Amino acid sequence: MTLQMIIALAITAFMVILIMTDKLPFGAPPLLACLLLVIFGIADIKSAFAGFSNATIIMLAEFMAIIAALQKTSFITAFKKTMFNMANKGGMKAYVLMILVVMLGCSLFGTGSTAYYVMVIGLLSTMPYSKKLPPSKIIMTAGFAANHPLLPFNTALQYGIVLAVLGSAGVTANVPVAKFAMVNLFLSLGFLLNCLIQYKILPDHPIAAATEEAMTQGTASSSLPKWKEQVTYAAFVAAVIGMILQSKIGDAGYAVAGLSVAVILVTGVMDFKEIRDSISAPIILMSAGVIGVADALGSTGLTDLVGSAVAGMLGGHINPFIMVFTFCILTSVLATMTGSTIGTVYVFAPLAIATCTNLGLDPTAAACAIVVSGWCGHFLPIDGMPAMIMGVGNYNIREFWKFTIPQYFIRLLALTAGALIMFPM
């Protein structure tokens, strides 16, 4: 290893430690790491902060504003009412239906939407206890269902990242949106399978007392007039279409999402302050900063070195399934520990692509699986979603792990299988 590689690796490790120990505000450690890269001559100022002009980050910021606008629509009201009605019926059928409804909602919001899972878990936390369907069985399953779209048509963010990591590695690959959506469907079906298996053994205890205020949440009305709701839905659909067509129309696909946000502003669905707060969220700083660090690791040659080393350790006859599954575990574990999903993906995806290239394999399946795996940790209650689920559901660590550890491996196995079926190596 060269001195530059060692310094870049040390700065990356320092950044990860700061993120894990929560010594600095969320989003600050990657910015500090970018500055250190410049100070030590690993990257110039433009390269270190290139993440802030990265098309994927711009797209993420645009979609965060659009999702914030969706929170004001009657779709949310209808969702709440449906959940309360099904909870009152109880039983296995209601259990499955509630999970499917949340997964359908996730299809609209997309994987990894903080706003959506916070809304879902917050709503479910008001469920009164019923022996027919204890809320402790629902918080765990429906909470995680908020991360698994049943109809994965809104995969713009992950799809864009797959194209970006393949492109940055110099790989020209044909990744049809429909096939990538099917990879996500395999993952969601793996999650659903785990929910069905664990229904009988999920804990049975109350999580909150029912109140009149809680029950009225299911009938609250939308804060937007009908025409503004229609504008919001149209803006969302236009943004998703723009992302789907990005491979055909280039950067114009990202611009369509930006224009959708402009429409939301001009029509008064959200004011400028609301949009500004959405697009400048700490997750944007975190993700943009980590991209600069990941690029620096690649520019020093460390990525290729690790790829070659891993390829050598795996040997020339390694089973592709085992290789992709291993990289998915590495990515998901670090993403969970750091809380930076996109940043972690940008670190590990190039390593996997380099490994596949050194083995003479098509890296498309590995890139797709690893990108999606970034949202598949959750077996440790140290990230936003799992921590909220464990706290709201009053689960002890044994109850939590009894569900999340099998879920973790079943999902990654399904994800790896789906990626290799849709994109054979």
C-alpha positions as CSV (number, residue, x, y, z in Angstrom):
1,M,0.0,0.0,0.0
2,T,1.2,3.5,-0.8
3,L,1.3,6.4,1.7
4,Q,-1.7,8.0,0.0
5,M,-3.7,4.8,0.4
6,I,-2.8,4.6,4.1
7,I,-3.8,8.2,4.7
8,A,-7.1,7.9,2.8
9,L,-7.9,4.7,4.7
10,A,-7.1,6.3,8.0
11,I,-9.3,9.3,7.3
12,T,-12.1,7.0,6.3
13,A,-11.7,5.0,9.5
14,F,-11.7,8.2,11.5
15,M,-14.9,9.3,9.8
16,V,-16.6,6.0,10.5
17,I,-15.6,6.1,14.2
18,L,-17.0,9.6,14.5
19,I,-20.3,8.5,13.0
20,M,-20.6,5.4,15.2
21,T,-19.7,7.3,18.4
22,D,-22.0,10.2,17.6
23,K,-19.4,12.7,18.7
24,L,-20.4,15.2,16.1
25,P,-23.8,16.2,14.7
26,F,-25.3,14.0,12.0
27,G,-23.7,14.9,8.7
28,A,-20.6,16.6,10.1
29,P,-18.1,13.7,10.1
30,P,-18.0,13.3,6.3
31,L,-17.5,17.0,5.8
32,L,-14.6,16.9,8.2
33,A,-13.2,13.9,6.4
34,C,-13.4,15.8,3.1
35,L,-11.4,18.7,4.6
36,L,-8.8,16.3,5.8
37,L,-8.5,14.8,2.4
38,V,-7.7,18.3,1.0
39,I,-5.3,19.1,3.9
40,F,-3.2,15.9,3.3
41,G,-3.2,16.4,-0.5
42,I,-5.3,13.2,-1.2
43,A,-7.9,15.3,-3.2
44,D,-8.3,18.9,-4.3
45,I,-11.2,20.9,-3.0
46,K,-13.3,20.3,-6.1
47,S,-12.9,16.5,-6.0
48,A,-13.4,16.3,-2.2
49,F,-16.7,18.0,-2.3
50,A,-17.8,16.7,-5.7
51,G,-20.7,14.8,-3.9
52,F,-22.6,18.1,-3.6
53,S,-22.9,18.3,-7.4
54,N,-23.5,14.5,-7.8
55,A,-26.6,13.8,-9.8
56,T,-27.8,11.2,-7.3
57,I,-27.5,13.6,-4.3
58,I,-29.4,16.2,-6.3
59,M,-32.1,13.7,-7.0
60,L,-32.3,12.6,-3.4
61,A,-32.8,16.2,-2.3
62,E,-35.5,16.7,-4.9
63,F,-37.4,13.6,-3.8
64,M,-37.2,14.5,-0.1
65,A,-39.1,17.7,-0.9
66,I,-41.7,15.8,-3.0
67,I,-42.2,13.2,-0.3
68,A,-42.7,16.0,2.3
69,A,-45.5,17.4,0.1
70,L,-47.1,13.9,-0.1
71,Q,-47.5,14.1,3.7
72,K,-50.2,16.7,3.3
73,T,-52.4,14.7,1.0
74,S,-55.6,12.6,1.6
75,F,-53.6,9.5,0.7
76,I,-52.1,9.7,4.2
77,T,-55.6,10.1,5.7
78,A,-56.9,7.1,3.9
79,F,-53.9,5.1,4.9
80,K,-54.5,5.8,8.6
81,K,-58.2,5.0,8.4
82,T,-57.5,1.6,6.7
83,M,-54.9,0.6,9.3
84,F,-57.3,1.3,12.2
85,N,-60.1,-0.6,10.6
86,M,-58.0,-3.7,10.0
87,A,-56.5,-3.6,13.5
88,N,-60.0,-3.8,14.9
89,K,-60.7,-7.1,13.0
90,G,-57.7,-9.0,14.4
91,G,-56.4,-12.4,13.4
92,M,-53.9,-13.7,10.9
93,K,-55.8,-12.3,8.0
94,A,-55.7,-8.8,9.4
95,Y,-52.1,-9.2,10.3
96,V,-51.1,-10.1,6.7
97,L,-53.4,-7.4,5.2
98,M,-51.8,-4.7,7.4
99,I,-48.3,-5.7,6.3
100,L,-49.4,-5.7,2.7
101,V,-51.0,-2.2,3.0
102,V,-47.8,-0.8,4.5
103,M,-45.8,-2.4,1.7
104,L,-48.1,-0.9,-0.9
105,G,-47.7,2.5,0.7
106,C,-43.9,2.0,0.5
107,S,-44.3,1.4,-3.2
108,L,-45.4,5.0,-3.5
109,F,-42.9,6.5,-1.1
110,G,-39.9,4.4,-2.1
111,T,-37.4,2.4,-0.1
112,G,-35.7,4.2,2.8
113,S,-38.2,7.0,3.2
114,T,-37.7,8.4,6.8
115,A,-40.9,10.3,6.6
116,Y,-42.9,7.2,5.7
117,Y,-41.6,4.8,8.4
118,V,-41.9,7.5,11.1
119,M,-45.5,8.1,10.0
120,V,-46.3,4.3,10.0
121,I,-44.7,3.5,13.3
122,G,-46.1,6.6,14.9
123,L,-49.6,5.6,13.8
124,L,-49.3,2.0,14.8
125,S,-48.1,3.1,18.3
126,T,-51.6,4.3,19.1
127,M,-53.2,0.9,18.5
128,P,-55.1,-0.4,21.5
129,Y,-54.2,-3.9,22.8
130,S,-56.3,-6.8,21.5
131,K,-55.7,-10.5,22.1
132,K,-56.8,-11.1,18.5
133,L,-54.0,-9.0,17.1
134,P,-51.6,-7.7,19.8
135,P,-49.9,-4.4,18.6
136,S,-46.6,-6.0,19.5
137,K,-47.0,-8.3,16.5
138,I,-47.7,-5.4,14.2
139,I,-45.1,-2.8,15.2
140,M,-42.2,-5.1,14.4
141,T,-43.6,-6.4,11.1
142,A,-45.4,-3.4,9.7
143,G,-42.6,-1.1,10.9
144,F,-40.1,-3.0,8.8
145,A,-42.6,-3.3,6.0
146,A,-42.3,0.4,5.5
147,N,-38.9,-0.4,3.9
148,H,-40.2,-3.1,1.5
149,P,-42.3,-2.0,-1.5
150,L,-44.8,-4.6,-2.7
151,L,-44.9,-3.0,-6.1
152,P,-41.3,-1.7,-6.5
153,F,-41.9,0.7,-9.4
154,N,-40.5,3.6,-7.4
155,T,-36.9,2.5,-7.3
156,A,-35.5,5.7,-8.8
157,L,-33.0,6.4,-6.1
158,Q,-31.5,2.9,-5.9
159,Y,-31.6,2.6,-9.7
160,G,-29.7,5.8,-10.1
161,I,-27.1,4.7,-7.7
162,V,-26.6,1.4,-9.5
163,L,-26.0,3.3,-12.8
164,A,-23.7,5.7,-11.0
165,V,-21.5,3.1,-9.3
166,L,-21.2,1.0,-12.5
167,G,-20.4,4.1,-14.5
168,S,-17.8,5.3,-12.1
169,A,-16.1,1.9,-12.4
170,G,-16.0,2.3,-16.2
171,V,-18.6,-0.5,-16.7
172,T,-21.1,-0.1,-19.5
173,A,-24.0,-2.2,-18.5
174,N,-27.6,-2.6,-19.6
175,V,-29.8,-2.4,-16.5
176,P,-33.5,-2.4,-17.5
177,V,-35.7,-0.8,-14.9
178,A,-38.2,-3.7,-15.0
179,K,-35.5,-6.2,-14.1
180,F,-34.1,-4.1,-11.3
181,A,-37.7,-3.8,-9.9
182,M,-37.9,-7.6,-9.9
183,V,-34.7,-7.8,-7.8
184,N,-36.5,-5.6,-5.2
185,L,-39.5,-7.8,-5.5
186,F,-37.5,-10.8,-4.5
187,L,-36.3,-8.9,-1.5
188,S,-39.8,-7.9,-0.5
189,L,-41.1,-11.5,-0.9
190,G,-38.2,-12.7,1.4
191,F,-39.3,-10.2,4.0
192,L,-43.0,-11.3,3.7
193,L,-42.0,-14.9,4.0
194,N,-40.2,-14.2,7.3
195,C,-43.3,-12.3,8.6
196,L,-45.5,-15.4,7.9
197,I,-43.0,-17.8,9.5
198,Q,-42.7,-15.7,12.7
199,Y,-46.4,-14.8,13.2
200,K,-46.9,-17.4,16.0
201,I,-43.7,-16.6,17.9
202,L,-43.9,-12.8,17.8
203,P,-44.3,-11.3,21.3
204,D,-47.8,-10.7,22.8
205,H,-47.9,-7.6,24.9
206,P,-49.5,-4.1,24.9
207,I,-47.5,-1.1,23.7
208,A,-49.8,1.8,24.4
209,A,-53.1,2.7,26.0
210,A,-55.9,3.6,23.5
211,T,-57.0,7.2,23.8
212,E,-59.7,9.2,22.0
213,E,-57.0,11.3,20.5
214,A,-55.3,8.2,19.0
215,M,-58.5,7.0,17.5
216,T,-59.2,10.3,15.8
217,Q,-55.9,10.1,14.0
218,G,-57.6,7.7,11.6
219,T,-60.1,10.2,10.5
220,A,-58.0,13.4,10.3
221,S,-58.5,15.3,7.0
222,S,-56.0,16.4,4.5
223,S,-54.4,19.9,4.9
224,L,-54.6,20.5,1.1
225,P,-57.5,21.5,-1.1
226,K,-58.3,18.9,-3.8
227,W,-56.6,20.7,-6.7
228,K,-53.4,21.0,-4.8
229,E,-53.5,17.3,-3.9
230,Q,-53.8,16.6,-7.6
231,V,-50.8,18.8,-8.3
232,T,-48.8,16.9,-5.7
233,Y,-49.7,13.5,-7.2
234,A,-48.9,14.7,-10.7
235,A,-45.5,16.2,-9.5
236,F,-44.6,12.9,-7.9
237,V,-45.5,10.8,-10.9
238,A,-43.6,13.2,-13.2
239,A,-40.5,12.9,-11.0
240,V,-40.7,9.1,-10.9
241,I,-41.1,9.0,-14.7
242,G,-38.1,11.3,-15.1
243,M,-35.9,9.0,-13.0
244,I,-37.1,5.9,-15.0
245,L,-36.2,7.7,-18.3
246,Q,-32.9,8.9,-17.0
247,S,-31.0,6.2,-18.8
248,K,-32.6,7.4,-22.0
249,I,-32.6,11.2,-21.6
250,G,-29.6,11.7,-19.4
251,D,-29.4,14.5,-16.9
252,A,-32.8,15.8,-18.1
253,G,-34.3,13.0,-16.0
254,Y,-33.0,14.6,-12.8
255,A,-34.1,18.0,-14.0
256,V,-37.7,16.8,-14.3
257,A,-37.7,16.0,-10.6
258,G,-36.4,19.5,-9.9
259,L,-39.1,21.0,-12.0
260,S,-41.7,18.9,-10.1
261,V,-40.4,20.6,-6.9
262,A,-40.8,24.0,-8.6
263,V,-44.4,23.2,-9.4
264,I,-45.0,22.3,-5.8
265,L,-43.5,25.7,-4.8
266,V,-45.4,27.8,-7.4
267,T,-48.8,26.3,-6.6
268,G,-48.3,26.8,-2.9
269,V,-48.4,23.1,-1.8
270,M,-45.2,23.9,0.2
271,D,-43.6,27.3,0.9
272,F,-39.9,28.0,0.2
273,K,-38.9,27.4,3.8
274,E,-40.5,23.9,3.9
275,I,-38.7,23.0,0.6
276,R,-35.4,24.4,1.8
277,D,-35.6,22.4,5.0
278,S,-36.4,19.3,3.1
279,I,-33.6,19.5,0.5
280,S,-30.9,20.6,3.1
281,A,-31.7,17.8,5.5
282,P,-28.6,16.3,7.4
283,I,-28.9,13.1,5.3
284,I,-28.0,15.2,2.3
285,L,-24.8,16.5,4.0
286,M,-24.0,12.9,5.1
287,S,-24.5,11.3,1.7
288,A,-22.7,14.1,-0.3
289,G,-19.7,14.1,2.0
290,V,-19.2,10.4,2.0
291,I,-19.2,10.3,-1.8
292,G,-16.1,12.5,-1.8
293,V,-14.4,10.1,0.6
294,A,-15.3,7.1,-1.5
295,D,-14.0,8.8,-4.6
296,A,-10.8,9.5,-2.9
297,L,-10.4,5.9,-1.9
298,G,-10.8,5.0,-5.6
299,S,-8.4,7.6,-6.9
300,T,-5.6,6.4,-4.7
301,G,-5.9,2.9,-6.2
302,L,-7.1,1.4,-2.9
303,T,-10.4,0.2,-4.4
304,D,-8.7,-1.8,-7.2
305,L,-6.1,-3.1,-4.7
306,V,-8.8,-4.5,-2.4
307,G,-10.8,-5.8,-5.4
308,S,-7.7,-7.7,-6.6
309,A,-6.9,-9.0,-3.1
310,V,-10.5,-10.2,-2.5
311,A,-10.5,-11.8,-5.9
312,G,-7.3,-13.6,-5.0
313,M,-8.6,-14.8,-1.7
314,L,-11.8,-16.0,-3.2
315,G,-10.0,-17.9,-6.0
316,G,-10.9,-18.3,-9.6
317,H,-13.8,-20.8,-9.0
318,I,-15.7,-19.0,-6.3
319,N,-19.4,-19.4,-6.4
320,P,-20.9,-16.1,-7.6
321,F,-23.8,-16.5,-5.1
322,I,-21.4,-16.7,-2.1
323,M,-19.4,-13.7,-3.4
324,V,-22.4,-11.4,-3.9
325,F,-24.0,-12.6,-0.6
326,T,-20.7,-11.8,1.3
327,F,-20.5,-8.3,-0.1
328,C,-24.2,-7.7,0.7
329,I,-23.5,-8.7,4.4
330,L,-20.4,-6.3,4.5
331,T,-22.4,-3.4,3.0
332,S,-25.6,-3.8,5.1
333,V,-23.6,-4.2,8.4
334,L,-21.6,-1.1,7.9
335,A,-24.6,0.9,6.6
336,T,-26.4,-0.1,9.8
337,M,-23.5,0.8,12.1
338,T,-22.8,4.2,10.4
339,G,-26.3,5.2,9.5
340,S,-25.0,6.3,6.1
341,T,-26.6,4.0,3.6
342,I,-25.7,5.8,0.4
343,G,-22.2,6.5,1.6
344,T,-21.6,2.9,2.5
345,V,-22.9,1.7,-0.8
346,Y,-20.5,4.1,-2.6
347,V,-17.6,2.5,-0.6
348,F,-18.5,-1.2,-1.1
349,A,-20.1,-1.3,-4.5
350,P,-16.8,-0.3,-6.3
351,L,-15.0,-3.0,-4.4
352,A,-17.4,-5.6,-5.5
353,I,-17.4,-4.4,-9.1
354,A,-13.6,-4.5,-9.1
355,T,-13.6,-8.0,-7.7
356,C,-16.1,-9.2,-10.4
357,T,-13.9,-7.6,-13.0
358,N,-10.8,-9.3,-11.8
359,L,-12.7,-12.6,-11.8
360,G,-14.0,-12.0,-15.4
361,L,-17.6,-11.8,-14.2
362,D,-20.4,-9.4,-15.2
363,P,-20.7,-7.1,-12.2
364,T,-24.3,-6.0,-12.8
365,A,-25.9,-8.4,-10.4
366,A,-23.3,-7.6,-7.7
367,A,-23.9,-3.8,-8.1
368,C,-27.7,-4.2,-8.0
369,A,-27.6,-6.5,-4.9
370,I,-25.1,-4.4,-3.0
371,V,-27.0,-1.1,-3.6
372,V,-30.2,-2.6,-2.4
373,S,-28.5,-4.3,0.6
374,G,-27.6,-0.9,1.9
375,W,-31.2,-0.7,3.1
376,C,-31.3,-4.2,4.5
377,G,-29.5,-4.1,7.9
378,H,-31.7,-3.3,10.8
379,F,-30.7,-6.2,13.0
380,L,-29.0,-3.8,15.4
381,P,-31.3,-1.1,17.1
382,I,-28.8,1.7,16.4
383,D,-30.3,3.1,13.2
384,G,-33.4,5.3,13.0
385,M,-36.0,2.7,11.9
386,P,-34.9,-0.3,14.1
387,A,-34.3,1.9,17.1
388,M,-37.8,3.5,16.8
389,I,-39.4,0.0,16.3
390,M,-37.7,-1.4,19.4
391,G,-38.6,1.6,21.5
392,V,-42.2,2.1,20.4
393,G,-42.9,-1.6,20.5
394,N,-41.5,-2.1,24.1
395,Y,-39.3,-5.0,22.9
396,N,-36.4,-6.3,24.8
397,I,-33.2,-7.1,22.8
398,R,-34.0,-10.9,22.9
399,E,-37.5,-10.3,21.3
400,F,-36.0,-7.9,18.8
401,W,-33.2,-10.2,17.7
402,K,-35.5,-13.2,17.5
403,F,-37.3,-11.5,14.6
404,T,-34.6,-9.3,13.0
405,I,-31.7,-11.8,12.7
406,P,-33.7,-14.4,10.7
407,Q,-35.2,-11.5,8.8
408,Y,-31.7,-10.2,8.0
409,F,-30.4,-13.5,6.5
410,I,-33.7,-14.5,4.7
411,R,-33.8,-11.1,3.0
412,L,-30.2,-11.1,1.8
413,L,-30.5,-14.6,0.5
414,A,-33.6,-13.6,-1.4
415,L,-31.9,-10.5,-2.7
416,T,-28.8,-12.3,-3.8
417,A,-30.9,-15.0,-5.6
418,G,-33.0,-12.3,-7.3
419,A,-30.0,-10.3,-8.5
420,L,-28.4,-13.4,-10.0
421,I,-31.6,-14.7,-11.6
422,M,-32.3,-11.3,-13.3
423,F,-28.7,-10.5,-14.1
424,P,-26.7,-13.8,-14.6
425,M,-23.0,-13.6,-14.2
